[in-house]
Amino acid sequence: MAYLLSHWPTVFGVHIRKYQAAIILRVFFIGSNSYGSNARSCADSLRRLGCDVFDIDQELYSPPLTSFTSKVGLRLVRSRLVAEFNRAVLDIAARYPHEIFLAFKGTYLLPETLRTIRQLGASLYNFYPDTSAFNSGKWLPLSLPEYDCVFYTKPFWYRDVIKRIPLKNGFFLPHGYDPVVHRPFSLSNRDYADYACDVSLIATHMPHKEGVLTKLMQLRPRLHLRIWGNRWTTHCKDSALRRWVQGFPVHGERYSRAICATKINLAIMGGKVEGASSGDLTTNRTYAIPATGGFMLHERNDEVLSLYREGVEIECFDTPEELAEKIDYYLAHPEKLGRIAHAGHLRCVPAYSYDNRMADLLRWHEEHSSRPTVPSLEDPG
């Protein structure tokens, strides 16, 4: 069956690259299906690009638990859950012929599962979003060598991994934004009550992030700050900083509404973790903040400066002192803040969308697969 996807300005004004395919590619996708998750954004992008996507929500087999008791209980049954998960994957793979098997991280996939799926005729890919391959459990380092290609989001990741385990192929494919979720919103009075502030950080707690914010609030104790994200209520050690912690994460459209209601959105990266030679240089928020039209104040590094022009499309900082000075300046000059936010939005959208990231993944598949019926990428006219 021939499939034609004409130029699409239909997803909230975002232009999607054009594909022509002799067949509709079937993709078996493994990853979180929660609304606003990066995994679901990738799966939905593949659907918009014309793929037939069948997905399994891995979190159904390993729910994200936070209390000590629940973690201990999960640890006792995890091996059984992993075995059940892999049996379910193999059962579906046998019933659902597909050209591409794509795992978003794939923490609990076993190497023998992947080898069996390859025998069924699928190309095996992993989209790996994190800085380290060695702090996500014992199964991942064993399964990564089985993939035909690992698409990694951190430029240092591949060098770190091949020092310890062999990989067939690796391809740098950064994070992006979801054009359905990360977009400008018209805010209600309730939105402003829930989210409005001078400065916000929306991110999972890490010691480095806490350290930057602690120093910032020591320098600017009257600053109206809001912090959303996982683990802040349990891991934040600074009692003075905890008063700004909202006590819950924001996901999906609430994430975007919080960005829109914030005058200055911080992009503070995480520190180094086990098995990684560097901490994050960019993350999903590097793209989500400008995509929603938010003003982004990002930790300065070469990677983010290759994406945006400092002082024109985003602003950057190195130290808490510079961060405090930049906040003072832009709160006092809202017209400049607005111009930079607008320019950052234009730079990000549509270039850095997950639609275009997944198009690059499909192009890699086209160039390296032996099948002649794989879609070819055509630039928009």
N, C-alpha and C positions, 0 to 999 in steps of 0.2 A: 504494500500500500504506500503510495507516495504521500509525503507530508510536507506542506508548505507553511512556514511561519512568516508572514509578511512583517514589515516594520511595525513594531508595537510601541506607540507612545501611550499605551493604555494603562500601565501599572503606575498610577499616580505620576504620570508625566515622564516616567523613566523609559529611555529607549533601550530595547533589548536587541542584541545582535541577531542577525538573520541566519537561519539554518535551512538547508535543504537535505532531506534524507531519503534514501530508497526505502528504508524501513524506520519504524519508530523504535528507538533504542529502549530496551528494557533494563532497568537498573534496580538491583536489590540493595537497599540502603539500610545500614545499621547505625543507629544513633538516637539521641533523645528526641522525642516528639513534642516536648513541652513548647508552648507558644512563646516565641521570642528567643528560643535557644539557637545557637549558631548552627547546630546540626539540622534542625528543622528548616532554618533559612536556606541551607544548601540543598536540602531535598526539594523544597518548594521552588528554588531557582531551576533545578533540573526539570521540574514539571513545566515551568514557563518556557524552557528551551525546547520543549516538545518530547521529553522522555516520559516513558511509562514507568513510574517509580512505585515499587512496593517496599514499605519500610517496616522494620521492627524497632520498637522502643526498648532499648537496652535497659533503661531504668526500671522497667517492669520486673526484671530479673535481679536487679541490684539497686533498690531504692536508696536515695540520698538520705542517710540517717545521721543525726547530729549528737544525740545524747550518748553518754558512756555505755549505758545498759543496752541500747539498741545496737551500738557498734559491736559490742561483745557478742550479742546474739547473732548478728549478721555474720560475724567472723566464723562462728561455729557451723553455719549452714552454707557458707559461700561456695564451697567446692561443689555441693549438690546443686546450688542455683546455677553455677557456671556450666555444669554438665547438662542441666535441663535446658539452659539457654542455647548451648551448642547443638543439642538434639533438635530443638525447634528450628534453628537456622538451617540445618541440613535437611530437615523434612520439607521446609518451604522451598529451598533451593532445588530439591528433586522435583517438586510439583510445579515450580514456576520457572521455566527456562528463561534465562536472561543473558545479556551480553556483558554487563558490567556488574561486579560486586564491589560496592563502595562502603567502607567502614569509616565512620567519623570517630577517630581515636581507636575504637575496637579493643577496649581494655580486656574483655573477657572472651575474646575469640581464641580458640586453640589452634595450633599449627596444623594438626591433622584435619580439622574442620576446613581450613582454607585449602589444603591439598585436595580434599574430596571435591570441593566446589570447583577447583581448577579442572579436575577431571571431567566435570559436567560441561566444560566449555566456556566458562566465564573468565574475563580478565579481572584480576584482583587488585583493588586500589585502596589506599588508606589516606584519608585527609586528617593530618595530625595537627591539633591546634595549640599544643603546649610547648613549654621550653625544654622539658626533659622527657626522655623515653624510659627513664629508670626510676621513677618515683610513683608509678601507677600500677604497682602490683607485679607479680611474678610471671604472668602469662604474656604480657605485651612484648618484652624483649625476645621471647621465643617465637612469636607470630610475625613480627615485622619482616624478617627475611623472606617470608612466603609471598609477600605482595609483589606484583609486577612493578608497582611504583608507589612510593610514599610521597604524598604532596604535603610538604611541611611549611609552617607559617613563620618560622624564625630563621634568619639567614645563617646562624651558627649551628643550627640543629643537626644538619647532615654531617658536618665535620665531627661533632661530638659523638654521634652514633656510630659512624663507620670505624671509629677507633676501637670499638668494643664488639660490634656485631656486623655481619655482612648484610648489605641491602642490594637488591637487584637494580633498582633505579631510585633516584630522588629528584624532586622538582619543587622549587620554591614557589609557593602559591599563597600570598598573604591573605589575612582576614579581609573582610569587606563589610558592607552594610546591607541590610534587607530592605528593599524599596517599599515593601508593604508595611513594615514595622517602623523603620527609622526614617521618618519624614516629618515635616513641619505640621504641627497641630494647632488648631484654634482652641484656646484654653478657656474653660469656664471659670466662674468665681470659685467653685470648689477645687478646681485644679490649682488655682493660685494659692488657696488656703493650704492645700496638701503639700505643694512642692516649691512655692516661690522662695527664693533666697538669693543672697549676693553670690555665694560660692557653694558648689557642691562637689562631692566625690561619690560616684556610683561604681563600686568595685568591691570585690571580696577582700576581707582584711588580710594584710600581710604586715610584718613588722616594719618594713621600709616605709610603707604608706602611713602607718601610724606615726612613725618618727617625723616624717615631713609635716604632717598635720599638727602634731604636738608643738613643733617649733613655730609653725605659722601662727597658731593661736596664742602662743607666748608673745609673739611679736605684735599680733593684732587681736587682742582679747575681745574686742567689741564686734568683730566681724560676724555677720550672720551666715553661719555655715550649716549645711546639712549633709549627713553621711548616710548613704544607703548601701546595703550589701550584706552578704553572708559573713558570719563569724565575728562581726564587730561586737555584738553583745556578750559573747563568750571569751573573746581573745584580746579585746582592747584593754590595756593595762593602765592607761592614763585616765584617772577619774575625772579630770577636768574636761578631757576630750569626749568622754562618754555622754556628756549632756547633749552633744550635737548628733549622736547616733540615733537614727530614727527607729531602730529596732526591727526592721524587716527589709528585705531586698525589694527592688522594683523590677518587673520583667515586662516584656512585650511593649504594648502601647503605653503603659504606665512609665516605663523607662524613658520613652521618647517624650512624654509629657513633662517628666521631671527635668529633662534636658532643656526643653523649651521654656520652662518656668524659671530656670536658673540664669542669672546674669553671666557668670563665669563658671564654666565647666572644667574641672581639673582632670587631667589625664596623667596620673601618677602611676608609674610602672611598678611591678613587683621586683623583689630582689632575687638573687640567685637561689636555685634549689638544687637538690641532689642530682648529679648527673648532667648538669648544664654549665657551660663555660661562661654564660651571661644570663642576666635577667632579661625580662621583656624589654624590647625597644619600641614595639607597637603592639596594640591589642585591638580587639573589636571596637572599643570606645574611640580609638584613633579615627575610625571611619564613621561610627554611629553618631558622634557629636556633630561633626560638620554636616552629615546627611540630614539631620533634623533641623539644621539652621542655627545650631548652638555655637556660641563663642567658646573656643577650646584653648586652654592654657596647658601645654604639654611639656613633660620633661624633655629637655633638649638632647638629641642624639642624631647621628648621621642618617639613620633610616627614616625618621619622621621628616627630616629636612630634605630628603629626596622625594617626599610626597607633597609637601606644602611649602610655600614661601613664608618664612618667619617675618612677622610684622606686617604681612599683606593678607595671608589666608588663615594663619593661626598665630598664636604667640607661644613663646617657650621660656623655660627657666632652668637654671642649674641648681641653685641653692634656695633654701627657705627664705633667705633675705631677699634674693631677687624675686622670688614668688610673691612675697608681701609687697614689694615695690610695684610689680606689674599689676597686682590687684588694685592697689591704691590708684594707680594711673588710669586704668580702664573704668573703674567705677566712677571716677571723676570726669571721664570723657566718653559718655555712652554713644556718641555719634561715631567715634572711631571704632568702638567695640562692635557696633552694628555693621559698619563697612567691612571689617575683617570677617565677621561671621558670615556675611553674605558672600564674600569672595571665597571663603573656605567651602561653603555649600556648593558653589559653582564648580570648584575644582574637584570636589569629591563625587558629585552627581553628574552623570551616571558612571564615571570612569571606574570607581572603586566598588561597584555593586557586587554582591555575591553572584548575580546573574553572569557578570563578565568573568568572575573567578571560575565558575563552573563551566563556562564556555571554554576557558583555557584548559581545563581538565579534559573536556571532551575533545579538544583539538589535540592534546597529547595522545589521547586514546586513538584518534584517527591516524596520527603519524606513526604510531608504534604497533598498532594492531594489524594482524594479517587479514582481517575481514575487509572485503571491498565495499561493504554496504554501510559503513559507519558514516555519520553525518560529517559534512565539510563546513568549515566556518567561513562565512562571508561577511566582510565588514559592511556596516550600514552605509548606504549611499546617500 
